[in-house]
Amino acid sequence: RATQYTCMLLSYLIENKTDKKKLVMKLKQLESSMSSGRKMLRLGNVVHALVAARRTAELPEVVPRFCLTASHLSRALYFVCDAVLWLRSVGLQPDIDKPKWQNWATKCYYCSLLMNLARDWYEISWRLEQAALEEQTKENSFWQEHSKELNGVKSDGVHGFLCQLFQILKRNPPLLLDLMKNLCDLSGPLDTLGIYKTNPGMIGFCGLLSSLVGILTLAIPHLKLKQ
């Protein structure tokens, strides 16, 4: 995935250079190969998403249970649509309506990301509430001085809220990385669905950043937001 989006970003950056046309063509071919190869592995991802949905359906809290289960189920449908598109791309089912299946795949992926972002916002809101409660219950001068970085929205308006949000994310790297990854992944479906049009360079950059975050959370498991 990181290779695919790197190729997309590089080809966009050098596509206007006349002496780089062959390189651009090779990058686009490699990007297409990476995309096709990833589609071939989607059936395994369907199983993984369904197992994850079954696990998150047993979470005790209502909001994370709903958001994560809906996200995994939507993702499973996305993987199914992508696998169907792969069958068409390799010529096994040439009669498949590609635009229709691409649209379904994008909508499923978009829905999955929205559910993930809703879960992230739930986690942030819970921590904001905890910070506000702690601020109200602490009366000694040391805490009052220390908690200036976490002033409530009520007293400082938008600026106070942003400072508080910054401190929350700074103290919770897994939540920050998950939020960053979901926001970066959102650029693709937003463009495809016509909600917010951008360009291949931006999509490539966001996809690469998201992939690097994913690699980081695999390499360092404690940085992955727990489900």
matplotlib code that plots the C-alpha trace (Angstrom):
import matplotlib.pyplot as plt

x = [0.0, 2.8, 4.5, 1.3, 0.7, 4.4, 4.2, 1.0, 2.6, 5.9, 4.1, 2.0, 5.1, 7.0, 4.3, 4.8, 8.5, 9.0, 12.2, 10.5, 7.7, 9.1, 9.6, 6.1, 4.7, 6.7, 5.5, 1.9, 2.4, 3.9, 1.1, -1.5, 0.3, 0.4, -3.3, -4.2, -2.0, -3.8, -7.2, -6.2, -5.7, -9.0, -10.8, -8.5, -9.2, -13.0, -12.5, -10.3, -12.9, -15.8, -13.8, -13.0, -16.7, -17.7, -15.1, -16.1, -19.8, -19.0, -17.6, -19.3, -19.7, -22.5, -20.9, -17.5, -19.4, -21.7, -19.1, -16.4, -18.8, -20.4, -16.9, -15.7, -18.9, -18.6, -15.0, -15.8, -18.3, -15.7, -13.2, -15.9, -16.5, -12.8, -12.4, -15.1, -13.3, -10.1, -12.0, -12.9, -9.4, -7.8, -10.4, -12.2, -15.5, -15.3, -19.0, -18.9, -20.2, -16.9, -18.3, -21.2, -18.9, -16.4, -19.1, -20.3, -16.8, -16.0, -19.3, -18.6, -15.0, -16.3, -18.9, -16.2, -14.0, -16.9, -17.5, -13.9, -13.8, -17.0, -15.3, -12.2, -14.4, -16.1, -12.7, -11.7, -15.0, -14.6, -11.2, -12.3, -15.0, -12.5, -10.2, -13.1, -14.1, -10.5, -10.2, -13.3, -12.3, -8.7, -8.6, -4.9, -2.7, -0.3, -3.1, -4.5, -1.2, -0.5, -4.0, -3.7, -2.9, -6.3, -8.6, -12.3, -14.2, -16.5, -13.9, -11.7, -14.0, -12.6, -8.9, -9.3, -11.0, -8.2, -5.5, -7.3, -7.7, -4.0, -3.0, -5.4, -4.0, -0.4, -0.9, -2.6, -0.4, -2.5, -5.6, -3.7, -2.3, -5.6, -7.3, -4.5, -4.8, -8.6, -8.4, -5.7, -7.7, -10.7, -9.2, -9.6, -13.4, -14.2, -12.6, -14.1, -17.6, -17.3, -17.8, -14.4, -12.4, -8.6, -5.8, -3.7, -0.8, -2.8, -4.4, -1.0, 0.5, -2.4, -2.3, 1.4, 1.2, -1.7, 0.4, 3.4, 1.2, -0.1, 3.4, 4.4, 1.5, 2.4, 6.0, 5.1, 1.9, 1.3, 0.8, -2.3, -5.6, -7.1, -10.5]
y = [0.0, 2.4, 1.5, 2.1, 5.6, 6.5, 5.8, 7.9, 10.8, 10.7, 10.3, 13.4, 15.4, 14.7, 14.2, 17.7, 17.1, 16.1, 14.2, 12.0, 10.6, 7.0, 7.2, 8.4, 5.5, 3.0, 4.5, 4.3, 0.7, -0.2, 1.6, -0.4, -3.6, -2.9, -2.0, -5.2, -7.3, -5.8, -6.6, -10.2, -10.5, -9.0, -12.3, -12.9, -9.4, -10.1, -13.0, -10.8, -8.0, -10.3, -11.8, -8.3, -7.4, -10.4, -9.4, -5.8, -6.7, -8.0, -4.7, -3.4, 0.3, 1.0, 3.7, 1.9, -1.4, 0.2, 2.2, -0.5, -3.3, -1.1, -0.1, -3.7, -4.9, -2.0, -2.8, -6.4, -5.3, -3.0, -5.9, -8.0, -5.3, -4.9, -8.6, -8.5, -5.6, -7.7, -10.6, -8.1, -6.6, -10.0, -11.0, -13.7, -11.8, -9.2, -8.5, -6.9, -3.3, -1.7, 1.9, 0.4, -1.8, 0.9, 3.2, 0.6, -0.1, 3.6, 4.1, 1.1, 2.3, 5.9, 4.5, 2.5, 5.6, 7.7, 5.0, 5.0, 8.8, 8.7, 6.2, 8.5, 11.5, 9.4, 8.7, 12.4, 13.5, 11.1, 12.4, 16.0, 15.2, 13.5, 16.5, 18.9, 16.8, 16.6, 20.4, 20.9, 18.5, 19.7, 22.7, 22.9, 25.6, 23.1, 21.4, 24.8, 25.9, 22.6, 22.5, 25.8, 23.8, 22.1, 25.1, 24.2, 25.3, 27.2, 29.7, 30.1, 29.4, 27.9, 28.7, 26.9, 23.9, 23.6, 23.8, 21.1, 19.0, 19.3, 18.2, 15.3, 14.0, 14.7, 12.5, 9.7, 8.8, 5.8, 8.0, 10.7, 8.2, 6.5, 9.9, 10.9, 7.7, 7.9, 11.5, 10.8, 7.8, 10.0, 12.0, 9.1, 8.4, 12.1, 12.7, 9.7, 10.4, 14.1, 15.4, 17.2, 17.1, 17.1, 15.7, 12.4, 14.2, 14.9, 11.5, 9.9, 11.9, 11.2, 7.5, 7.3, 9.0, 6.7, 3.7, 4.8, 5.2, 1.7, 0.3, 2.2, 0.7, -2.8, -2.4, -0.9, -2.5, -0.3, 2.7, 1.0, 2.2, -0.7, -2.1]
z = [0.0, 0.9, -2.5, -4.4, -2.9, -3.2, -6.9, -7.2, -5.4, -7.4, -10.8, -10.0, -9.0, -12.1, -14.8, -16.3, -16.9, -20.6, -19.9, -17.2, -19.3, -19.3, -15.6, -15.1, -17.2, -15.1, -11.9, -13.0, -14.1, -10.8, -9.0, -11.0, -10.3, -6.5, -6.6, -8.5, -6.1, -3.1, -4.6, -5.0, -1.2, -0.3, 0.4, 3.3, 4.6, 4.4, 6.9, 9.1, 9.1, 10.0, 12.9, 14.1, 13.9, 15.9, 18.6, 18.8, 19.0, 22.5, 23.8, 26.9, 25.9, 23.4, 21.3, 20.6, 20.1, 17.4, 15.7, 15.5, 14.5, 11.8, 10.6, 10.3, 8.5, 6.1, 5.5, 4.8, 2.1, 0.7, 0.4, -1.3, -3.9, -4.4, -5.0, -7.6, -9.3, -9.3, -11.1, -13.8, -14.0, -14.6, -17.2, -15.2, -15.2, -18.0, -17.9, -14.4, -14.3, -13.1, -12.3, -10.3, -8.2, -7.8, -6.5, -4.0, -2.8, -2.3, -0.3, 1.9, 2.6, 3.2, 5.7, 7.5, 7.9, 9.2, 11.9, 12.8, 13.1, 15.2, 17.6, 17.7, 18.6, 21.3, 22.8, 22.6, 24.1, 27.0, 27.8, 27.5, 30.1, 32.4, 32.1, 33.0, 36.0, 37.3, 36.9, 39.0, 41.8, 42.2, 44.5, 45.5, 43.9, 42.3, 40.3, 39.3, 38.0, 36.2, 34.6, 32.9, 29.7, 30.0, 30.4, 29.6, 26.6, 28.8, 30.1, 27.0, 24.1, 20.9, 21.8, 25.1, 23.5, 20.9, 23.5, 25.5, 22.5, 21.6, 25.2, 25.0, 21.7, 22.9, 25.9, 23.9, 20.9, 19.9, 19.6, 17.7, 15.2, 14.7, 14.1, 11.7, 9.7, 9.4, 8.3, 5.7, 4.3, 3.9, 1.0, -1.5, -1.1, -0.7, -4.1, -5.8, -4.5, -5.6, -2.0, -2.0, -5.2, -4.9, -7.0, -7.2, -5.5, -2.4, -2.4, -2.8, 0.0, 2.4, 1.4, 2.0, 5.4, 6.4, 5.3, 7.3, 10.4, 9.8, 9.5, 12.7, 14.7, 13.4, 14.4, 17.8, 18.9, 22.0, 19.6, 18.1, 19.5, 21.5, 20.3]

ax = plt.figure().add_subplot(projection="3d")
ax.plot(x, y, z, "-o")
ax.set_aspect("equal")
plt.show()
